Amino acid sequence: MMEPDCHIRRAAANDAEFLRVLHQRAYAKYLERMNRVPEPMAANWQEILGEDAVWLAEMDGNPSGALVLRTRADHLLIWSVAVDPGLQGRGIGRQLLEFAELEAGRRGIGEIRLYTNETFTENIGLYEAIGYAVTHIESTRTHTLVHMRKRIGIRSATPLHVSDTGKS
């Protein structure tokens, strides 16, 4: 399967409603597996746009996916990666994850971390297949999270088809 050619751009304040709807749609399939609403479904997207690096994947000029990155002292955290359900399985999520690696390298950060619900087994499998390793499991009264990380070589290149119109 050939991956679609995505343009990745920095999200802007006027993308908040798209991000809300995208995350509602992308995470809806997980509701029956969980006893709570996933964080991105309940998020205030105006606040996230003001605090985090949010990127949109576009195909043919239409937003199709999103990536939320949070900078930490020693790593870059992928807080959310979401793809429109009608476009899932076409490589957009992988391109967003590859972009996160390039962005970490651009910033001189050698490690990316993420966490996901233990019931999202297909996501855990994807992350492991592209080099993420489980670091620990976190259990609370309401859910269990699988924490993962990937160490990357620091790269200086910026991928083609990227535009940064916001702050980093």
VMD Tcl script that draws the C-alpha trace (Angstrom):
set ca {
  {0.00 0.00 0.00}
  {1.39 3.37 -0.96}
  {1.14 5.98 1.76}
  {-0.72 9.16 0.86}
  {1.28 12.32 0.46}
  {0.39 14.44 3.48}
  {1.18 18.06 4.05}
  {1.80 18.72 7.74}
  {1.17 22.18 9.09}
  {1.01 23.85 12.46}
  {-2.57 24.10 13.73}
  {-4.01 27.55 14.32}
  {-6.66 28.87 16.71}
  {-9.35 28.50 14.04}
  {-8.63 24.73 13.90}
  {-10.00 24.15 17.42}
  {-13.43 22.97 16.27}
  {-11.92 20.59 13.71}
  {-9.65 19.17 16.43}
  {-12.59 18.67 18.78}
  {-14.64 16.84 16.14}
  {-11.66 14.81 14.90}
  {-10.86 13.55 18.39}
  {-14.51 12.77 19.12}
  {-14.67 10.69 15.95}
  {-11.24 9.07 16.19}
  {-11.56 7.99 19.83}
  {-15.26 6.99 19.72}
  {-14.40 3.37 18.90}
  {-12.59 3.07 22.23}
  {-15.49 4.13 24.46}
  {-16.90 0.62 24.77}
  {-13.49 -0.63 25.94}
  {-13.10 1.98 28.65}
  {-14.95 3.07 31.75}
  {-14.13 6.73 31.12}
  {-13.84 9.20 28.27}
  {-10.33 9.38 26.73}
  {-8.55 12.66 27.59}
  {-8.49 14.01 24.00}
  {-12.28 13.65 23.72}
  {-12.82 15.88 26.75}
  {-10.04 18.36 25.98}
  {-10.41 22.11 25.67}
  {-8.81 22.51 22.26}
  {-8.43 26.28 22.53}
  {-6.29 25.74 25.64}
  {-4.27 22.95 24.02}
  {-3.60 25.10 20.96}
  {-2.27 27.80 23.30}
  {-0.07 25.47 25.35}
  {1.17 22.68 23.07}
  {2.59 22.13 19.60}
  {-0.38 20.91 17.56}
  {0.14 19.77 13.98}
  {-2.40 18.86 11.30}
  {-1.95 16.37 8.47}
  {-3.75 17.44 5.32}
  {-4.55 15.44 2.21}
  {-5.62 17.37 -0.87}
  {-5.96 20.48 1.32}
  {-8.33 18.81 3.78}
  {-7.37 18.15 7.42}
  {-7.18 14.40 8.00}
  {-5.25 13.92 11.22}
  {-3.60 15.66 14.15}
  {-0.59 15.32 16.41}
  {-0.16 16.98 19.82}
  {3.40 17.29 21.13}
  {4.40 18.41 24.61}
  {7.99 19.38 25.33}
  {9.47 18.00 28.53}
  {12.95 18.52 30.02}
  {14.41 15.31 28.58}
  {11.90 14.12 25.97}
  {9.07 15.01 23.62}
  {5.69 13.62 24.66}
  {3.14 12.57 22.07}
  {-0.04 13.46 23.92}
  {-2.35 12.55 21.07}
  {-2.22 11.26 17.53}
  {-5.58 11.00 15.77}
  {-6.70 10.26 12.23}
  {-10.16 10.67 10.75}
  {-11.81 7.21 10.97}
  {-12.62 7.22 7.25}
  {-8.92 7.64 6.45}
  {-7.40 5.29 9.01}
  {-5.19 2.52 7.68}
  {-3.74 4.69 4.91}
  {-0.47 5.65 6.63}
  {-1.44 9.10 7.91}
  {-0.86 8.15 11.54}
  {2.55 6.71 10.71}
  {3.46 9.90 8.89}
  {2.47 11.93 11.95}
  {4.58 9.65 14.16}
  {7.53 10.01 11.77}
  {7.03 13.77 11.87}
  {7.21 13.66 15.69}
  {10.63 12.01 15.36}
  {11.81 14.67 12.93}
  {10.49 17.41 15.20}
  {12.28 15.93 18.22}
  {15.49 15.80 16.20}
  {15.02 19.38 15.03}
  {14.73 20.41 18.67}
  {17.76 18.35 19.70}
  {15.67 15.92 21.77}
  {16.76 12.28 21.62}
  {13.70 10.56 23.08}
  {9.98 10.48 22.38}
  {7.48 9.14 24.89}
  {3.80 8.39 24.76}
  {1.19 6.60 26.79}
  {-1.94 4.77 25.76}
  {-4.73 2.83 27.40}
  {-3.95 -0.86 27.80}
  {-7.15 -1.71 25.89}
  {-5.85 0.05 22.74}
  {-3.95 -3.10 21.78}
  {-3.77 -2.26 18.08}
  {-2.04 1.03 18.91}
  {0.43 -0.68 21.23}
  {1.23 -3.14 18.43}
  {1.82 -0.30 15.95}
  {4.06 1.58 18.38}
  {6.12 -1.55 19.07}
  {6.41 -2.27 15.33}
  {7.98 1.15 14.73}
  {10.44 0.94 17.58}
  {8.69 2.03 20.77}
  {9.32 -0.03 23.90}
  {7.14 -0.34 26.99}
  {8.79 1.39 29.96}
  {6.14 0.79 32.59}
  {2.46 0.19 33.28}
  {0.52 2.69 35.38}
  {-2.68 1.50 37.05}
  {-5.23 3.75 38.73}
  {-8.74 3.16 40.04}
  {-10.23 3.97 36.64}
  {-7.72 2.86 34.01}
  {-4.37 1.33 33.15}
  {-1.87 3.16 30.95}
  {0.99 1.65 28.99}
  {3.92 4.07 28.89}
  {6.30 3.71 25.94}
  {9.41 5.41 24.60}
  {11.58 5.51 21.54}
  {15.13 6.77 21.46}
  {15.98 8.49 18.22}
  {19.04 9.86 16.54}
  {19.02 13.61 16.48}
  {18.39 14.84 12.95}
  {18.76 18.31 11.56}
  {16.56 17.90 8.50}
  {13.03 19.21 8.31}
  {10.65 17.10 6.20}
  {9.22 18.44 3.00}
  {5.57 19.48 2.94}
  {5.71 21.12 6.37}
  {4.69 24.64 7.27}
  {5.07 26.16 10.71}
  {2.77 29.11 11.12}
  {2.59 28.99 14.90}
  {4.89 29.00 17.87}
  {6.98 26.00 18.95}
}
mol new
graphics top color blue
foreach p $ca { graphics top sphere $p radius 0.5 }
foreach p [lrange $ca 0 end-1] q [lrange $ca 1 end] { graphics top cylinder $p $q radius 0.2 }
display resetview
